[in-house]
Amino acid sequence: MMGMPRPCVLIVDDDAALLQALPETLALRMPAIEVDVCDSAGEALERIQQNSYAAIVSDIKMPGMDGLALLTRVKELRPETPTLLITGHGEHDLAVQALRKGAYDFIQKPIDRDYFVAALQRAIQTYRLHQQVREQQETLERYTQSLETQVQERTRELMEANAAKDAFLALASHELKTPLTSLKGMIQLLTRRQQKRAENTLEVELASMERSVQRMEILVNDLLNTSLLDTGMFALHLKLCDLGALCRHILDEYVVGTRVTVTLSVPPEPLIAEVDVDRISQVVLNLLSNAGKYSPRGSPVNMTLERSGDTCSIAVRDQGVGMPAGQIAHIFDRFYRIPGIERQSGSSVGLGLGLYIASKIVDQHGGTIKVQSSPGNGSTFSIILPLAGR
């Protein structure tokens, strides 16, 4: 009961002496309650409409509207408020009628003050219990509604995830089928040529098979890395590394077998960071590969390493078609591939996982990956990493 507002009761009687005596009794016996009084049922109805009383005490016989009629109106206006009716000596029929109409109790004149106080205390306690039940019901209804909302949200998420899974399976099936079909064709062709002893093209066919295998390797590695990231099993093997030397090594690896011109700018002093060399190399190679694919043939790609306070940035800038803002917001999402933009060179293999994996790798290094791009002005991807010992 603690924390509930101070209860207020209403006493209705046309007897002025009783209207004075009963509040005085309650002030002595029940000082924790407030008491309102009025001398007519009409005035009582106005107050009942404006206030919520913990109990109502009314004389059963009053001029105009009597206590029974008032009881009926109270049940309509405040059905949870207990009403006690005061009856005269020998008015047992009226008392029974009052109880049948829903009166909480009746008090017989001359009033026994002990009985009056005890009956009123029970009535107030009943009212408070009704309030507590109603509040608990409202809390339960809110909780039920919250659960329903959560279930609906979870159902929607599951439906979206299921749709994404279906889309991914369709995409993966298509992407994996292409190199497999190519491998199958090359093997069948080699078999026929071997039977005809036409071996002069064996080197070309083997190179084509190797490219198909490399395409499948990219797809499988992307799927494996995504699975490891989603299950929290993607482990980093950190060590101190000079990022300038690492960028030179990555660039040497990238330019082998490509026709893309890449310019590299690094500061003269070493920039030391604690990184997983293989994973950061994977990220930078992915950015270089994308820059080469979306740049016009012959246009250079710029790669820069710069220091900014306690961090450094590895930026890869291309002169390609660029991207509108609506696409930039999604390029790090799983399975997202930029619609309506054709690659200028290189293979179209991919499941839309490269940048998703890159962002997760950089995030696990305590860094961020940012992009600046606009249609017709190329794109710049920047990896921001903390320097060691900072």
C-alpha positions as CSV (number, residue, x, y, z in Angstrom):
1,M,0.0,0.0,0.0
2,M,3.0,2.3,0.4
3,G,3.4,5.0,-2.2
4,M,-0.4,5.2,-2.9
5,P,-2.1,8.6,-2.7
6,R,-3.9,9.6,0.5
7,P,-7.5,8.2,0.4
8,C,-10.4,10.6,0.4
9,V,-14.0,9.6,1.4
10,L,-17.3,11.4,0.7
11,I,-20.1,11.7,3.3
12,V,-23.5,12.6,2.1
13,D,-26.3,13.4,4.5
14,D,-29.0,16.1,4.9
15,D,-28.5,15.9,8.7
16,A,-26.1,18.8,9.6
17,A,-25.3,17.3,13.0
18,L,-24.2,14.0,11.5
19,L,-22.2,15.8,8.8
20,Q,-20.2,17.4,11.6
21,A,-19.9,14.4,13.9
22,L,-18.8,11.8,11.4
23,P,-15.8,13.8,10.0
24,E,-14.7,14.5,13.6
25,T,-14.8,10.8,14.4
26,L,-12.7,10.0,11.4
27,A,-10.2,12.8,12.2
28,L,-9.6,11.1,15.5
29,R,-9.8,7.4,14.4
30,M,-8.5,7.6,10.8
31,P,-6.2,10.7,10.6
32,A,-4.6,9.4,7.4
33,I,-7.7,10.0,5.3
34,E,-9.3,13.1,3.9
35,V,-13.1,13.7,4.2
36,D,-15.4,15.6,1.9
37,V,-19.0,16.3,2.9
38,C,-22.2,17.5,1.2
39,D,-25.9,17.6,2.1
40,S,-27.6,16.4,-1.1
41,A,-27.3,13.6,-3.6
42,G,-27.2,16.1,-6.5
43,E,-24.2,17.9,-5.1
44,A,-22.6,14.5,-4.4
45,L,-23.0,13.4,-8.0
46,E,-21.2,16.6,-9.2
47,R,-18.3,15.8,-6.8
48,I,-18.2,12.1,-7.8
49,Q,-17.9,13.1,-11.4
50,Q,-14.9,15.3,-10.6
51,N,-13.1,13.2,-8.0
52,S,-12.2,9.6,-7.4
53,Y,-13.2,8.7,-3.9
54,A,-11.9,5.7,-1.9
55,A,-15.4,5.2,-0.4
56,I,-18.8,7.0,-0.2
57,V,-21.0,7.1,2.8
58,S,-24.6,8.2,2.2
59,D,-27.8,8.4,4.1
60,I,-30.4,6.2,2.5
61,K,-33.3,8.7,3.1
62,M,-32.8,12.2,1.7
63,P,-35.1,14.7,0.1
64,G,-35.1,14.7,-3.7
65,M,-32.7,11.9,-4.9
66,D,-32.4,9.3,-2.1
67,G,-29.5,7.1,-1.2
68,L,-30.6,4.1,-3.4
69,A,-30.9,6.3,-6.5
70,L,-27.5,7.8,-5.7
71,L,-26.1,4.3,-5.3
72,T,-27.3,3.4,-8.8
73,R,-25.6,6.5,-10.3
74,V,-22.4,5.7,-8.4
75,K,-22.3,2.2,-9.8
76,E,-22.6,3.8,-13.3
77,L,-20.0,6.5,-12.7
78,R,-17.5,4.8,-10.3
79,P,-18.2,1.1,-10.3
80,E,-15.1,0.3,-8.2
81,T,-15.9,2.8,-5.4
82,P,-17.6,1.1,-2.4
83,T,-20.7,2.8,-1.1
84,L,-21.9,2.4,2.5
85,L,-25.6,3.4,3.2
86,I,-26.8,4.7,6.5
87,T,-30.3,3.3,7.4
88,G,-32.6,4.2,10.2
89,H,-33.7,1.8,13.0
90,G,-36.0,-0.8,11.6
91,E,-35.4,-0.1,8.0
92,H,-34.2,-3.7,7.3
93,D,-36.0,-3.9,3.9
94,L,-34.2,-0.8,2.7
95,A,-30.9,-2.3,3.9
96,V,-31.5,-5.5,2.0
97,Q,-32.5,-3.6,-1.1
98,A,-29.3,-1.5,-0.8
99,L,-27.1,-4.6,-0.6
100,R,-28.9,-6.1,-3.6
101,K,-28.2,-3.0,-5.6
102,G,-24.5,-3.3,-4.9
103,A,-24.0,-1.4,-1.6
104,Y,-20.7,-2.4,0.1
105,D,-22.3,-2.4,3.6
106,F,-25.0,-0.6,5.6
107,I,-24.7,1.3,8.8
108,Q,-27.6,1.5,11.2
109,K,-28.7,4.5,13.2
110,P,-27.9,5.3,15.9
111,I,-24.4,4.9,14.5
112,D,-21.9,2.7,16.4
113,R,-18.7,4.6,15.8
114,D,-16.5,1.5,16.1
115,Y,-18.5,-0.4,13.6
116,F,-18.6,2.7,11.3
117,V,-14.8,3.1,11.4
118,A,-14.1,-0.7,10.9
119,A,-16.6,-0.8,7.9
120,L,-15.0,2.2,6.3
121,Q,-11.5,0.8,6.7
122,R,-12.6,-2.4,5.0
123,A,-14.2,-0.4,2.2
124,I,-11.0,1.7,1.6
125,Q,-8.9,-1.5,1.6
126,T,-11.2,-3.1,-0.9
127,Y,-11.0,0.0,-3.1
128,R,-7.2,0.0,-3.0
129,L,-7.1,-3.7,-3.8
130,H,-9.3,-3.0,-6.8
131,Q,-6.8,-0.3,-7.9
132,Q,-3.8,-2.6,-7.5
133,V,-5.5,-5.3,-9.6
134,R,-6.4,-2.8,-12.3
135,E,-2.9,-1.4,-12.3
136,Q,-1.4,-4.9,-12.5
137,Q,-3.9,-5.7,-15.4
138,E,-2.8,-2.6,-17.2
139,T,0.9,-3.5,-16.7
140,L,0.2,-7.0,-17.9
141,E,-1.6,-5.6,-21.0
142,R,1.3,-3.3,-21.7
143,Y,3.7,-6.2,-21.3
144,T,1.6,-8.4,-23.5
145,Q,1.4,-5.7,-26.2
146,S,5.2,-5.2,-25.9
147,L,5.7,-9.0,-26.4
148,E,3.4,-8.9,-29.4
149,T,5.4,-6.1,-30.9
150,Q,8.6,-7.9,-30.3
151,V,7.2,-11.1,-31.8
152,Q,6.0,-9.1,-34.9
153,E,9.4,-7.5,-35.2
154,R,11.2,-10.7,-34.8
155,T,8.9,-12.4,-37.3
156,R,9.6,-9.6,-39.8
157,E,13.4,-9.9,-39.2
158,L,13.2,-13.6,-39.8
159,M,11.2,-13.2,-42.9
160,E,13.8,-10.6,-44.2
161,A,16.6,-13.0,-43.2
162,N,14.9,-15.8,-45.0
163,A,14.4,-13.7,-48.1
164,A,18.1,-12.6,-47.9
165,K,19.1,-16.2,-47.6
166,D,17.1,-17.2,-50.6
167,A,18.6,-14.3,-52.6
168,F,22.0,-15.3,-51.4
169,L,21.6,-19.0,-52.4
170,A,20.4,-18.0,-55.8
171,L,23.3,-15.6,-56.2
172,A,25.8,-18.1,-54.8
173,S,24.5,-20.9,-57.0
174,H,24.8,-18.7,-60.1
175,E,28.3,-17.5,-59.2
176,L,29.6,-20.9,-58.3
177,K,28.0,-22.5,-61.4
178,T,29.9,-20.2,-63.8
179,P,33.5,-21.3,-62.9
180,L,32.4,-24.9,-62.5
181,T,30.8,-24.9,-66.0
182,S,34.0,-23.3,-67.4
183,L,36.2,-26.0,-65.6
184,K,33.9,-28.7,-66.9
185,G,34.2,-27.4,-70.5
186,M,38.0,-27.0,-70.3
187,I,38.4,-30.6,-69.0
188,Q,36.1,-32.0,-71.7
189,L,38.0,-30.0,-74.3
190,L,41.4,-31.2,-73.0
191,T,40.1,-34.8,-72.9
192,R,39.1,-34.6,-76.6
193,R,42.4,-32.9,-77.6
194,Q,44.4,-35.4,-75.7
195,Q,42.6,-38.2,-77.5
196,K,43.5,-36.4,-80.8
197,R,47.0,-35.6,-79.4
198,A,46.5,-31.9,-80.0
199,E,48.7,-30.8,-77.2
200,N,49.9,-27.5,-78.5
201,T,47.1,-25.6,-76.7
202,L,47.4,-27.3,-73.4
203,E,49.2,-24.4,-71.7
204,V,46.4,-22.0,-72.7
205,E,43.6,-24.3,-71.5
206,L,45.4,-24.9,-68.2
207,A,45.7,-21.2,-67.6
208,S,42.0,-20.8,-68.3
209,M,41.3,-23.6,-65.8
210,E,43.5,-21.9,-63.2
211,R,41.5,-18.7,-63.6
212,S,38.3,-20.6,-63.0
213,V,39.7,-22.2,-59.9
214,Q,40.9,-18.8,-58.6
215,R,37.3,-17.4,-59.1
216,M,35.9,-20.3,-57.1
217,E,38.6,-19.7,-54.4
218,I,37.5,-16.1,-54.1
219,L,33.9,-17.1,-53.6
220,V,34.6,-19.8,-51.1
221,N,37.0,-17.6,-49.1
222,D,34.4,-14.8,-48.9
223,L,31.8,-17.3,-47.7
224,L,34.2,-18.7,-45.1
225,N,35.2,-15.3,-43.8
226,T,31.6,-14.2,-43.5
227,S,30.7,-17.3,-41.6
228,L,33.7,-16.8,-39.2
229,L,32.7,-13.2,-38.7
230,D,29.0,-14.0,-38.0
231,T,29.9,-16.7,-35.5
232,G,32.6,-14.7,-33.7
233,M,35.3,-17.1,-34.7
234,F,37.2,-14.7,-36.9
235,A,40.6,-14.5,-35.1
236,L,43.3,-11.9,-35.6
237,H,47.1,-12.6,-35.3
238,L,48.5,-9.2,-34.4
239,K,52.0,-8.0,-34.6
240,L,53.9,-4.7,-35.0
241,C,54.3,-3.7,-38.6
242,D,55.7,-0.9,-40.6
243,L,52.7,0.1,-42.7
244,G,54.8,1.8,-45.3
245,A,56.7,-1.4,-46.0
246,L,53.4,-3.3,-46.0
247,C,51.8,-1.0,-48.5
248,R,54.8,-1.4,-50.9
249,H,54.6,-5.2,-50.5
250,I,50.8,-5.2,-51.2
251,L,51.3,-3.0,-54.2
252,D,54.0,-5.3,-55.6
253,E,51.6,-8.3,-55.2
254,Y,48.7,-6.5,-56.8
255,V,50.4,-5.2,-60.0
256,V,51.6,-8.6,-61.0
257,G,49.4,-9.7,-63.8
258,T,47.4,-6.5,-64.0
259,R,47.5,-3.5,-66.4
260,V,46.5,-1.0,-63.8
261,T,48.9,1.8,-63.0
262,V,49.1,2.5,-59.2
263,T,51.0,5.4,-57.7
264,L,52.0,5.0,-54.1
265,S,52.8,7.8,-51.6
266,V,54.2,7.0,-48.2
267,P,55.9,9.3,-45.6
268,P,59.6,8.9,-45.1
269,E,59.3,8.0,-41.4
270,P,58.0,4.5,-40.4
271,L,54.4,4.3,-39.2
272,I,54.1,1.4,-36.8
273,A,50.8,-0.3,-36.1
274,E,49.8,-3.5,-34.5
275,V,47.9,-5.4,-37.2
276,D,47.2,-8.8,-38.7
277,V,49.3,-8.5,-41.8
278,D,47.4,-11.0,-43.8
279,R,44.0,-9.5,-43.0
280,I,45.0,-5.9,-43.6
281,S,46.6,-7.0,-46.8
282,Q,43.3,-8.7,-47.8
283,V,41.4,-5.4,-47.2
284,V,43.9,-3.2,-49.1
285,L,44.0,-5.7,-52.0
286,N,40.2,-5.7,-52.1
287,L,40.1,-1.9,-52.4
288,L,42.8,-1.9,-55.1
289,S,41.0,-4.6,-57.0
290,N,37.7,-2.7,-56.9
291,A,39.5,0.5,-57.9
292,G,41.0,-1.3,-60.9
293,K,37.6,-2.9,-61.9
294,Y,35.7,0.4,-61.9
295,S,38.3,2.7,-63.4
296,P,38.5,3.3,-67.2
297,R,41.4,1.5,-68.9
298,G,44.6,3.4,-68.6
299,S,43.5,5.7,-65.7
300,P,45.8,5.6,-62.7
301,V,44.8,4.5,-59.2
302,N,46.4,6.5,-56.3
303,M,47.3,4.9,-53.0
304,T,48.5,7.0,-50.1
305,L,49.6,6.4,-46.5
306,E,49.4,9.4,-44.2
307,R,49.6,10.1,-40.5
308,S,47.1,12.1,-38.5
309,G,47.9,12.4,-34.9
310,D,47.6,9.0,-33.2
311,T,46.2,7.4,-36.3
312,C,47.1,6.8,-39.9
313,S,45.1,6.3,-43.0
314,I,45.6,4.1,-46.1
315,A,43.6,5.7,-48.9
316,V,42.9,4.2,-52.4
317,R,41.5,6.6,-54.9
318,D,40.2,5.8,-58.4
319,Q,39.0,7.9,-61.3
320,G,36.0,5.7,-62.0
321,V,32.3,6.3,-62.4
322,G,31.7,7.0,-58.7
323,M,28.6,6.4,-56.7
324,P,25.5,8.3,-55.6
325,A,24.9,8.8,-51.9
326,G,22.0,6.3,-51.8
327,Q,24.5,3.5,-52.8
328,I,27.2,4.6,-50.5
329,A,24.9,3.9,-47.5
330,H,24.7,0.2,-48.4
331,I,28.1,-0.7,-49.9
332,F,29.3,-2.3,-46.6
333,D,26.1,-4.4,-46.3
334,R,26.3,-8.2,-46.8
335,F,25.5,-9.4,-50.4
336,Y,25.2,-5.8,-51.7
337,R,26.4,-5.2,-55.2
338,I,26.1,-1.8,-56.8
339,P,23.3,-1.9,-59.4
340,G,23.6,-0.2,-62.7
341,I,27.4,0.3,-62.7
342,E,29.4,-1.9,-65.1
343,R,32.9,-2.9,-64.4
344,Q,35.4,-1.4,-66.7
345,S,37.9,-4.3,-66.4
346,G,38.5,-7.5,-64.5
347,S,36.2,-10.3,-63.5
348,S,32.7,-9.8,-62.3
349,V,33.0,-12.6,-59.8
350,G,31.7,-11.8,-56.3
351,L,28.8,-12.2,-53.9
352,G,28.8,-8.7,-52.6
353,L,30.8,-9.7,-49.5
354,G,34.2,-8.1,-50.1
355,L,33.5,-4.7,-48.6
356,Y,31.4,-6.2,-45.8
357,I,34.3,-8.4,-44.8
358,A,36.8,-5.5,-45.2
359,S,34.7,-3.3,-42.9
360,K,34.6,-6.0,-40.2
361,I,38.3,-6.7,-40.4
362,V,39.1,-3.0,-40.0
363,D,36.6,-2.7,-37.1
364,Q,38.2,-5.6,-35.3
365,H,41.5,-3.7,-35.5
366,G,39.9,-0.8,-33.7
367,G,39.7,1.3,-36.9
368,T,37.2,2.5,-39.4
369,I,36.8,2.5,-43.1
370,K,35.3,5.5,-44.9
371,V,34.3,6.3,-48.5
372,Q,34.0,9.5,-50.4
373,S,32.4,9.3,-53.8
374,S,30.1,11.1,-56.2
375,P,28.9,10.2,-59.8
376,G,31.6,11.0,-62.4
377,N,34.3,11.9,-59.8
378,G,35.6,8.5,-58.7
379,S,35.8,7.1,-55.3
380,T,38.2,7.2,-52.3
381,F,38.2,4.5,-49.7
382,S,40.2,5.2,-46.5
383,I,41.2,2.8,-43.8
384,I,41.8,4.6,-40.5
385,L,44.0,2.6,-38.1
386,P,45.4,3.5,-34.6
387,L,49.2,3.6,-34.4
388,A,51.0,1.4,-31.9
389,G,51.9,2.8,-28.5
390,R,49.3,5.6,-28.7
